[in-house]
């Protein structure tokens, strides 16, 4: 039988023992509980003391637990996915050793939330038409190939590379245009990788809870302004994964 460890989700500031219910990672119905040291607690559930699979299902379960904790606690420090201690005593020892660091990080995140915004172009045919119109070199090469009725694969691949570069530049410009309207309501923002040609922006914003409504209003205005061009995907409040993600290295458990 595999030894049971303590899977760690996040850190909160409380002296009270809490039980968040049978929502632990792994679909076993494990209770999510606090393990505390002084006025800090780690949110944990039982899990085999082995490496956990980095699957979408597991990562979503990790996030859902943190979001459940956020319903009751304003300040939550997410811990990197896949962190497992061998025992409750190891968890308490870690809280003791890094107490000042965790307290400082909690203070930094006081009254802050993460909001996510993705931007996707609705009509890529129009976007590629714009690229050709805006880029004389691409336009001339395409016209030259068409006039010669050429099937020159080398030339077509060259045009493809030029279009890809122009598309990347257009994504960056479009994202900056949107971010410029959102950054005034946030402390900071972070750009994450986009997927496919259509998505030009995948951004996270660190926002004061008191300004969430203001951010909402700007998003509504952006939706109206770009309704024919862009589909926005707006999510939050989210755990502040993009701005705080506590890392606990394996060698720390050995101390």
N, C-alpha and C positions, 0 to 999 in steps of 0.2 A: 504493500500500500504506500502511495506517495505521501511524503511529509507535507503537511499543510503549512503554508506561509501566510503572510499578511499583504494583500495587494493594496497599494496606496494610491489614492485618487487626488487628494488635495490637503491643504493645511488651513485651519481656521483658528480664530482667537476665542477660546472659551474654556472655562473650567468645568462646565457641566457635561456629564456623559449623555450622549445622544444616540438614538437608533433611528436610522432613516428608512428602515424596512428591508424586505428581501429582494433588493434590486442589484445585488452584486454582479460583477462581471463573470461570464462563463455560463450563464443560464442554469445555475444550480439552485437558485433561490437563497443564496447566502445573504445574511444580514449585513447591512452597511452600518458600521459603528464608529465611535471615536476612541482613539487611544491618546491619552493626554500626558503632558508634562507641564507643571505649573499652569500658566494660562494659555498654552498652545495645545492644539489637538490635531492629529492626523486622522483623516477619514479613510477607513480600511474595510476590507471584507476578507474572509478566508479564501485562499486559492492555493492550488498545489505549488510548492516552492520550486517551480521550473520556469523556463522561459515561456512567455505567453505569445501566441500567434498574432502577428500584426495584420489582422483582418479588419475589414470595414465594420463588421458586426461588433468586434471587440472594442474598436476605437470609439464607435458610437455609444456603446455601453459605458465606457470610461467617461465620455462627455456627459451622458445623461445623468450619471450620479452627481457630477459636479454641478450641473444645472439644478438638480434637486436641492443640493446644499445651498445654492445661491438664493433659493426662495426664502431661506431663514437667516442667512448670514450675508452682510454687506461686503465683507472683505474675505476673499477666498483666493488662495494661492494654488494654482494647478500644479500638480507634480507630473513629470514626464510619463507618458504611457508606458506600461510594462514594468513599473518599479515594484519589486516584491521583497519584503523583509522576511526573515526566517521566523521571527517571533515578535510578540508585543514588546518584549524587553529591548530588542534592537530598535524598535520605533521610538521608544522613550529615550534611549541613549542618543539617538540622532537628534531628536528635538532638543535635548540638553546641549549637545556639542554645537549646534548651529542656531541656538536660540536667538542671539542678537541679529543674525542675518535674516531669519524668518520674520522677526518682529519689525525690522526695518522695511522689509519688502511689503508687509501688510500695511504699514503706515503709508508707503508710497502708493499703494493701490486703493487707499481709502476713498470711498464714494466714486469709484471709477468702474466703468463697464466697457466691454468690447462690442462694437457694432461692425458687421461685415457687409460689404457692398460689392457685388459683381455686376459688370456691365457687358452686355452681349448685343452686337449689331443684329438688327432684324433682317436686313436684306444685303447679303454679301455680294450679289450681282451689282448693286449700286456702289458698294465700297470699291470693288475692283474697277468699275467704270471710272470712279473718281481718281483712282491711282493712275490710270492710263492718261486721263486728262491733265493731271497735275505733274506728270513726269514726262518731259519731252523725249528723253532717250528711249523710254519704253514705248511710247507712242510711235516714234519714228521706226524703231525696229519691227514692231508689229505690222505697220503699214508696208514696210519694205518686203517682209515675208509674204504678206497677202498679195502684193503686186506681182511678185515672182511666182506666186502659187507654189512656194517652196515648202518642202517637207524636211528641211534641214534640222535634224534632231539636236545638233550641237547648239545652233542658234536658239531653238526653242527652250533648251535647258538654261541657256544664258538669260533669256527673258524671264524664265521662271525664277531664277535666283534674284534678279533685279526686282521682280514683283514681291518676292518674299521679304526682301530688305525694306522695300517701300511700305509693305503692310506692317512690319514691325515698327517702323517709324511712325506710321499713322496711328497704330495702337497706343504708342507712348504719348503722342500728342493728344489723342482723345481722352486718355486716362488723366493726363495732367489737367485738362480742361475741367473734368468732373471733380477731381481732387481739390482743385483750387477753390471750388465753391463749398467744399465740405470741411476743409482743413481749419477754417476759422472757429469751428465749434468743437475742435478736438485738441487734445494735448499733443498727440503724435499719430502718425499712421504708418502702416507697413504694407508694401506691395508683395503679394504672393504670386506664384506661377499661374499663368492662364492656360486654358485647355482649348485647342482647336483654333481655327481662323476667326470664328465669330466672337469669342470672348476677348475683349481688349483690356479688361481690368478685373483684378481680384484683390481687393484691398480690405484691410482691417483698420479700424479707428478706435483709439482710446479716448473715451468721452466721459465727462463728469455726468453723474446721474441727473443732476439738476438741469442739464442742457440736452437731455435725450429728446424732449419734445421739439426743441429748436432744430435738432438734427433731422427729426421726422419731417418737419415742415419743409426743410430744404430738399429732402428726398422727394416729397410730394411735388414740389416745384420743378425738380429735375425731370420727374416722370411726365409732367405736362409739357415741359419745354422740348423734350426729345422723344415724344410719344410715337412719332413716325419713324424714328431712327434706332432707338435703343430700348432694350428690355432690361430693367434693373431687377436684381435679386438681392433683397435687403433682409438681413437676419440679425436678431439680437433681442435682449441683451445676451451675450455669450460669455463663457469663461475667458479670462484674459490670456489665452494661450499664446497669442502673438507678442505679448509684452512681458509676460512672466511665465516661465515653465521650469519649475524647480527640478534640477538634475541631481540625482543621488547615485554616485558611482559605486560599483560592486565592492571596491576595496574599503569603502567607508563602513560597511557592515562588519568588517573584520576588526575594527578598532575597539 
